[in-house]
Amino acid sequence: MQDRAGTVSFHIVALTIGIVGLPNVGKSTLFNALTRNNVLAANYPFATIEPNVGVVSLPDPRLAKLAEVFGSARLLPATVSFVDIAGIVKGASEGEGLGNKFLANIREAEAIAQVIRVFDDPDVVHVDGKVDPRSDMETINTELILADLQTIEKAIPRIEKAVKLKQREPAELAAIQKAQSVLERGDTIFSSVASDKLEPEYLSELSLLTAKPFIYVFNVDDAVLGSPERQQELRNLVAPADAIFLDAKLESDLVELDPEEAREMLEMSGQEESGLDQLARVGFHTLGLQTYLTAGPKETRAWTIHRGDTAPQAAGVIHTDFQRGFIKAEVVSFDDLIAAGTMAEAKSRGKVRIEGKEYVMVDGDVVEFRFNV
């Protein structure tokens, strides 16, 4: 999209998930599978791919169907970035292992995926000598909590000074001190927002690690994949957070196969969806994201927005001028459009609506925006 000056101004709603875990839990195997599944490295606009970042597409079968309707030359799915982090060891917050270097790498992520080992393998030594998911999670949470306490302890003197100089509000200092109390008792910020009446707007500048939602990725073997009871036990351990069960070795094999072979292997393992696809999809759910669609001869594309965003906010994701100059949006649901076969037929059936500034977007809306530059 170009404005009259020929410059391009995009506001991309990015989804970045930091991957953390103890050594030897299969985290690197999982990330390597993600990286090999990186289908968008060449055509995702303005993507800067660092050595420890993998950008993968959000599975969305609607795009291919929509592209058939419009004769689109290419498909551009929504994306998820995964940031790989060195294995956490006890004392990471104090500098053990890569310590603060790894912590800095995930401070800008929107969510943290904890990879937890559940598989048994005598050839892969567990860092603590035994496979214990609960203990592993406690280690990770403790290190993240300790790191956040360090961040707050460094920030408080600076904020106290600013309050005395009337450059900051006392409420901001009080909010940070309340967060400090939560961490000192061993709880995460994210899990305590409601119960402790924390105020995230005062904490956002600190980029606290435990203020991010957690996703739990259980790296399992066939015994757990085939046991709904064991999976439910693990879900109960992390509820209400989202849990994913995958075999990182299987995921590595799947990305080496063509789609039909991969589907057959998944069916043989009793799964309907690969773990990598689950992780991308669950990341969207955890962060309250959804997609809307645009289509034309050049491309069919999924755009990432937050649930509850209005039509002008959604337009601004494509181009900042679209939001500023928003007039209205021509909207049809994906299902109605596919049922009609063409936009012309969808209009004749009364399925295409003109929506204004107050319209709240729905996942799967197919939209054309009208605006003044």
C-alpha positions, 0 to 999 in steps of 0.5 A: 500500500502506498500513499501519494508521496510513494512512501509506505507506512505499515503498523504491523501487529507482531506476535513474538513468543520467547521460548525458554526451558531447562537444558536438555528438554528438547527446546533446541530441537523444537526451535530447529523444527520451527526454523526449518518450517520458516516458509516466509523468510523470503516474502514477509515484508520488512522481516529482519531474521536474526540467527535466533529468531524463526518466523513461521506462518499461522495455519489458515486454510481460508487463504487458499480458498479466498485466493481461488475466488480472487485469482490471487498471485500469492498468499501472505498468512499472519506470522508468529516470531519465535525467539530461542533462548539459551537453556535456563539453569538455577541462578540464571537471574544472577548471571549463571549460564548466559544469565541476563543475556538470555533475559534481555532477549525475551523482554520484548516478547509478548508471551513466553513458551515454557518447554517442559520435558515429560519424555523419558530417554536414558541417553538424554540426561536431565539437568536435575537427574530426574524428569519432574515437570512441576520442579522444572516449572518452579525453577523457570518461574523462580528465575524469572521472578528473581530477574523481575525483582532485580528490575524493580529494585533498580527502578524504584530509586529512579522513580522515587526521585522523579515523584519527589520532583513531581515528574511522576505520579505517586500512583505509579510508584505505589503500583510498582511497590505493589508488584514488588510485594507480589514477586517477593511472595513468589507469584508472577505478575500476570497471574496476580493482576486481578487478585492483587488489583495490579495496574499494568499500565504503570508496569509496562515500561519495565518489560517485566518477564512475569507480566507476560502470559505463559504457554506451556509446551510439554515435550512428550513421548508416545506414552503421554501422547496416547494418554488423555489422563496424563495430559489432563494431569499436566493441564491441571498443573498449569491451568488456566494457561494454555498447554500444548503436547508435542514430540519435538523429535516427531516435529523435526521429522514432519517438517522434512516431509511433503504435506501428504506424507506429514499428514499420514505420519500425524494420523499414525501418531493419533494427532490431527494437527502438528505441534508447531501449528498448535503453538502458533494458533495457541499463541494467537489465542493466549494474546487475544489476537485474531485475523481479518482478510483482504484479497485481490489479484495481487495477493490474499492476505491475513492481517493480525489485530486484537479481538475487540479492535474497530474497523478504523483500528484494523485499517491502521494495521495496513496503513496509518493513512487508512485509519486517519482517513477512514470513511467506511469498510465493505465487509463480508464474512469468509463463509458467506463469500465462499458460499456465494462464490463471488463478491458480486453474488455475495452482494446480490444475496445481501451478504456484503455490509457497509460498516462505519467507525464503530464496527468491531471486527470479527475473525475471518471478515473479508474487508475492503476499506474506503478512506481519504488520503 
